[in-house]
Amino acid sequence: MNVKNKALVKALGDRIRDLRTQQELSQEDLANEADVPLSQIGRIERGENNPTISTLYVIAQALKIDLKVLVDIKLKK
């Protein structure tokens, strides 16, 4: 991953964590709802995993939000 990609993946993970905690869901709750392994949710939120669009879609569904809301992130310049 290049530096820009690392920043993007980290920002996306932070966004998912923020949305999850706003709904008072644990990582385990989100993993169960999205049918995604708990370990993968942790790696995504820590910015260690670049999730596929399919994974992002099921996470958005589990959070009961549109995919566009999930990926509405701002990168620091």
LUMSELUM-449658 format. One line per field, with one value per residue (C-alpha): z, x, y; residue in one letter; residue number from 1; chain. Coordinates in pm, 1 decimal. Layout:
LUMSELUM-449658
up Z;...
east X;...
north Y;...
r a;...
k NUM;...
c A;...
***
This chain:
LUMSELUM-449658
up 0.0;-80.6;166.3;16.1;25.8;389.5;476.9;291.2;450.3;796.4;743.6;627.7;933.4;1160.9;987.1;1036.4;1405.1;1457.4;1293.7;1486.8;1824.7;1755.5;1731.8;2050.2;1867.7;1957.3;1689.5;1755.6;1699.8;1368.7;1261.6;1333.3;1156.7;850.6;847.9;839.3;1064.9;1386.1;1320.6;982.9;1140.0;1379.2;1097.7;892.2;1184.0;1257.7;893.3;840.3;582.0;258.0;237.8;-88.0;-203.4;-123.5;234.1;267.5;134.8;392.4;669.8;556.8;553.8;903.1;1020.2;842.6;637.6;268.8;132.3;29.3;394.3;499.2;250.6;304.2;441.6;424.9;388.7;557.4;304.3
east 0.0;131.9;107.3;-214.4;-377.8;-277.0;-438.5;-754.8;-779.5;-716.1;-978.4;-1230.3;-1162.5;-1204.8;-1534.0;-1667.9;-1564.0;-1731.7;-2056.7;-2055.4;-1996.2;-2261.8;-2507.2;-2363.7;-2267.7;-1967.9;-1736.1;-1891.8;-2243.3;-2135.5;-1956.1;-2264.3;-2501.3;-2277.3;-2175.8;-1810.8;-1548.9;-1488.3;-1114.1;-1175.4;-1386.8;-1099.1;-843.5;-1065.9;-1119.1;-744.7;-669.6;-485.9;-726.6;-848.3;-1206.3;-1377.8;-1679.5;-1889.9;-1766.0;-1832.8;-2183.7;-2270.0;-2120.4;-2335.6;-2641.8;-2559.8;-2532.5;-2862.4;-2707.6;-2646.4;-2308.3;-2246.2;-2281.3;-2027.9;-1765.8;-1821.2;-1472.2;-1236.4;-864.5;-624.2;-400.9
north 0.0;343.7;631.9;770.0;429.2;382.8;714.7;618.2;273.4;423.4;695.8;436.7;221.4;521.4;604.9;253.3;256.6;596.5;486.5;157.7;322.5;587.8;299.0;146.0;-173.2;-384.9;-516.6;-856.5;-718.1;-565.0;-881.4;-1091.3;-851.8;-819.7;-1187.9;-1082.1;-1243.4;-1049.9;-1047.5;-883.1;-607.3;-536.7;-524.1;-293.1;-54.6;-45.5;33.6;-294.4;-434.0;-275.3;-408.4;-492.6;-297.2;-605.7;-606.6;-235.3;-290.8;-558.6;-344.2;-50.5;-275.5;-400.1;-37.5;39.0;319.0;379.0;278.2;639.6;746.5;484.5;598.1;972.5;1035.7;1328.5;1270.0;1506.7;1680.4
r m;n;v;k;n;k;a;l;v;k;a;l;g;d;r;i;r;d;l;r;t;q;q;e;l;s;q;e;d;l;a;n;e;a;d;v;p;l;s;q;i;g;r;i;e;r;g;e;n;n;p;t;i;s;t;l;y;v;i;a;q;a;l;k;i;d;l;k;v;l;v;d;i;k;l;k;k
k 1;2;3;4;5;6;7;8;9;10;11;12;13;14;15;16;17;18;19;20;21;22;23;24;25;26;27;28;29;30;31;32;33;34;35;36;37;38;39;40;41;42;43;44;45;46;47;48;49;50;51;52;53;54;55;56;57;58;59;60;61;62;63;64;65;66;67;68;69;70;71;72;73;74;75;76;77
c A;A;A;A;A;A;A;A;A;A;A;A;A;A;A;A;A;A;A;A;A;A;A;A;A;A;A;A;A;A;A;A;A;A;A;A;A;A;A;A;A;A;A;A;A;A;A;A;A;A;A;A;A;A;A;A;A;A;A;A;A;A;A;A;A;A;A;A;A;A;A;A;A;A;A;A;A
***
